């Protein structure tokens, strides 16, 4: 049996218990439906029209279940096609869907490289999360998926990040020399023993990859250090990967992590960074941060980035990924800032002190123009011009979007 298929038959990954579906829905990036709308369809996705998605390399089902559940919650017609080479992983994904009573999923077993034969599409959207970096030829894998997209459709992709995996690949080389050929259980046992006694100078020991690894997660340990096929990417390599497949990159998540401004304190350097093309800036930020373990991003077929990404206008409806506007307004920093921490690096984004007033009306249904009207009424006659309000809200939006907390969709009935 192919060693990669054998790994996931023996150790389905990520580890999931279908019974947990009764208590929570795992969400994340890419492939959250609001993200897809924002970064692929310019905020104009019609939730009443059939939506067809392929999850190429579905694993134990995270993206499949998230997408299918969000579509069901919105009464959105269509289907999610799951494809994975591991029958053991598929069984877990199917069991999770059964617990939730989801009937909008079509399950298939097979390789991503066979997707064109198994599920020819066309698809509005393809999820390929954590798969390309395990292929012998990732470019061929992505190029094989692109024709399955309809024109104007897009993909959500996750690949490993080179700098954030510092120490991983030397350790993989060590383990290939010392434990290759042993039974899976023996490899895991010897690897755990080795990790407990690594010298303080070892790069992997300095990396928090080990601290974030569940001590009892054999599948996670094997996937990290014993995988038969594994590579990582820098931002420029991701750009080339997309270009070679005829895709246009539209955005990285979370945007704040790919902005050099959030790692620089010198005003002159910040001014120079602001002049960079956004892709070049993302590469600079990656090198400054040094801790990006993965890259999650969106790319589209047959459209420009400007056409694909939603923009803040009066017709735009601000959408919060989690929580509610009033609750977030109550928890805003007294210093009028949005704060976040990514991999140990703290970031702060200035907003206007009056932002909470607008945030109270953000409910995922109300356009920015109508939020402005509500704020006007609440101010008891005090006039707030639309340009002034929009400028203030834009600072709030930029801050929350940077940490992937706020996205946009378009209200077709409103005027800009």
N, C-alpha and C positions, 0 to 999 in steps of 0.2 A: 504493500500500500504506500502511496505517496506519503512522505514524512509529515507534511503539513496537515494533510487530511487525517493521518493517524493521531497527530497531536490533539486536534480538536474533537476527534471521536473519544479519545481517552480523557481529555480535560477541556470540556466545553468552556468557552470564555466569552464575556466575563461571567463569573459565577452568579447564578440567579436562582431563586426559589420561587416557583410559580405561585405558591400560597401567598407571597407578599403582595401580589397584585390586588388583593382584597383591601389593602391598607394604603397603598401609595402608587402613584404613577411616576416612573423615572423620566425626567425630561432633561434636555441638554442641547448642545450644539455639535454638529449642525443638525438640521432637519426639524427643528421646532417650526410649526406651521406659520407662525407670525414672522419668524426669521425668513422663511422661504418667500413669503409675500414681500417682505421688505427688500431683500437682497437679490431676488431673482425676477420678480414680477412688478417691481416699481410701486408696490403697495396696491396694485390694481387687480389682484387675484379675485375672481368671481367665485365666492364660496357656495353659490347655488349651482354652479356648473360642475360636471363630472371632472374629477381630478385623479390622474393615474400616476402612481409612483412606483419605482423599482428600488428595492433595498438590495444592493449588490454586495453580498457578503454580510448576511443578516445576523450571524452569530447566534447568541441566545435571545435576541429579539428586541433590544432596547429601542432602536430607531423605528422598527416595524410597529411595535406596540404604541409608542408615543404618537406616531403619525396617524395610525388607524384610530386610536382613541380620540385624538383631537378632531379628526374628520367626523367621527360618529357624534361627538359632542355638539358639532355645528350642523348636524344633519347634512353633511357634505357628501354628495354622491361620488362614486368612483371606487377605486381599489388600491390596495398596497400589495405589490408582488414581492414576496420574500424569496431570496435565493442564497443558499449556502451549501458548501461542499460537505458539511458534517451532518449526518443524520441525528447524532446525539444532540447537537446544538438546536437543530430544527425541532426536535421533540420538546425541548424546553420552551422554545418560542411558541409552539403550538399550544402547549399547556398553559402558558401565560395568557394567550388569546382566549382560550376556553374559559378561564376564570373570569375574564372580563366580559364574556359573551360577545366578543367581536366577530362579525361575520363578513367584514370587508377586506379580508386578507386572503391571498392566494399563495400557498406554500409550494416551493420547488426545491429539490436537492440537486446541486450541480455546481460546477465551477463558474466563477465570474467570467472566465474566458469563453464559456458556453452560453452566455446570457442571450446572445442574438438568436440562438436556436431554441432555447427554452422559453424565453419571454421576449419576443421580438419588438414589442411596443407598438406604436411610439408612446413615449412617456412624457408627461409634463415635467417630471422631476426624478432625479436619480440620487440616492444616498449611497456613498461609497466611503464608509467610515472605518479606518483602521485596517484596510485591506491591501491597498496598492503597495504599501511598503513591505508586504510579505510575498509579493510576486517576483519571479525571476526577472521579468521585464515589465516594470510598472507602466512605462510609456505605451506598450502594446495593450496592456489591460485597460488603460483609460481611453486609448484611441478606439478600442473595441466597444466601449460603452457609449461614446459620443453619438454614433449614428442611431442609437436607440432613442435619443431625445428628439422631440418635435422641435422645429425651429421656434426660437423664443423661450424654450425650456431651459432648465439649469440643473446644476449638481451641487450637492453639499458634500464636502470631502474632508477627511481628517487623515493626516500623515504625521509620522514622528518628526520631532524637531531635533536637529543635530546637536546644538549647543546644550540643550536641556538634558540630553542623554550622555553627557560627558561621563566617561568611565564605564558605560554599558558595554560598548563594543570591545574594548580590551578584555573585559571580564568574560564576554562571550567567547573570545579567542582562548582564554585560559581554560574555560570549561570544555571547549571542543577538544583541547589537548588532554584533559584529565579525566573526563567522565563520559566521553562519547562512546557509544556502543553498549552502555549499561541499560538495564531496564529503566523505564520512566521513574518508578518509585525510588530506585537507587540513585539516579541522577539528581532527583530533588533532594534526597537525604544528604548526599555528599555536598551539594550546592549550599544547603542551609548550614552545614558544618563549616564550610569554607567562609561563608559570609560572617559568621560569628567571630572569626579570628583574623579578619583582614587587617593589615597594618594601617596605622593612622594616615600614612602617606598615600593610600590608594584613592584614586579619583572617584571611584564609585562610592566609597565610604563617605567622601566629602559631599556627594550629591544626595539630595533629600529623596531621591527615588526609593531608596531602601526604607527610609522612615515612613513613607507613605504606603508601603506595601503591607497588606494584611498578613501577619505572621502565619495564619492558617490557610492562606490562599495559594494552594499548589498551582492552580491554573494561572494565576497572576505571576507567580515566580517563574514558571516555565516560559510564559509568553515574554517576559522581560529578558531572561538570560539564557534560555536554552532553545529558542526558536531556530528552526532550520534555515529560515530565509528572513532577513531583517535588514532594513536600511533606513536612513533618516534623511531629512531635507532641510535646506536653508531656504529663505524667501526667494532668492534668485533662481534656485533650482525648481521651486514650485511654479514660478512664472514660466520657465521653459517647459515644464511638464504640461501646463495648460495650453501654451502656445502650440506645442507639438501635436496636441489633440484637437486643435481648432476651437478652444474655449477661451473666453475672456474672463479674467479674474475680476470679481466685483467687491470683495471685502473679506477681511480677516476678523475673527472673533477671539477675544474681545478687542475692539478697535484701540482702546487705550494702551494695550500692550505693544501695539505696532506704531506708536507715535513717539518719536524721539523727544518731543517736548516734555514727556513725563519722566525722562531720565537725565535731563540736562538742567543745570542751574545757572550757567553762564549766559548772560543776555546775548552776547555776540554769537555764541554757538547756537542758541535757540533761534535767533534771527536767520542764521544760515540754514538751519534745519527746516524752517518754514518754507524755504524756497525750493526744496526738493520735490520731485515728483512723488506721489503718494507711495508708489511701489519702492522707489529708492529709499524713501523715508522708513518704510516698514523694515527694509533690510538693515538700515542703521539702528533702528530700535531693537531689532533682534540681537545684534551684536553688542549693544549697550546692556541689554537686560541679561543675556547669558543664561536664562532659566526657562526658555520656552520648550517644554518637553514634547508638545504636540502643536500642530498647526491645523486649526479648523477654518475652512474658508468656503466661499461660494463662487461659482463660475457659471457663465451662461453661453448659450449657443445662438449665434445669429443676431446678437444685439451688442450695443456698446455698454460700458459701465454706467454712463449717464442715463441711458434708457432703462437699465435694469434695477437701479437702486432708488428707493423712494426718497423724495425731497420734502422739506418742510415748507408747506404752503398753507393758505387759509383753509383749503379743502382737506388737508391732511388730518387724520385722526390719530392722536398719540395713543399708543398701546403699551401698557406695562407688562413685562414678561412675568413678573410675580408680584403679588401684593395688590394694593389698591391705592388710588391717588390720595384720599384723605389720610390713610395710614402712613404713607410715605411722607406726606406733608408734615405730619406730627413728629416724625423722626428725623427731619432735616437737621443738620448741624446748626447750632446757634450762630456760628460764624458764617453762615450762608455758603456752605460748600458741600460737595459730594465726595465722599471718601471711599477708597477701596484698597485692597491689598491683594497682590498677585505674586505668589511664590516668595513671600517675604518682603517684597518691595511695596511700600505704601505710596499711594497717589492721592492727590486732592485736587478738586476742580471747583473753581470759584463760580458761584451763581449769584443772581440778584437777591437781596433780602426778601423781596416781595414774591419770590417764586412759589412759595407755599400756597399763596392765594389762588394761583392758576392750577397748581397741582391737585387741589381739592376737587376740581371738575374733570380730571382725567379719568375716564371710565371705560375707554376702549370703544366708545360709541359716539362721542361728541367731537366735532371738528374743532380745529384751532380757532376759527372765526366765531363759533358758538361759545367756546370757552371764554374768548375775549368779551362777548356780550354778558356772560354770567358774572365775570369779574367786575364788569362795569356796574351791573345792577347791585352787586354786593358792596360796592364802594359808595353807595348812597348818593349818587349824583356826581361824585368826583370824576372828572373826565380823564380817561386814559386812552391816548391815541392808538390806533392800530399799529403804526410803525414802531412806537415805543414799546407796546405790548409784545409785538412779534420779536423785537430785538431781545427783550428780556427773556421771553420763552425760549428763544433759540439757544441762549447760554445754558438754560436748564436742559434742553433737549440734547445739546452736544455733550454735556456732562454725563447724563444718564445713558445716552446711546454708547458713549465711550466704554462703559462698564456693562454693556449689553442689557441694560435695565429697561430702556424705552425704544420702541420701534414705531414705524408709521404704516398706516394703510390709507387708501384714498376714499374719501366720501364723494361719490360721483354726482350727488345732488347739490353739493355746495359750490359756490363760486370762489375762485382764488383771489 
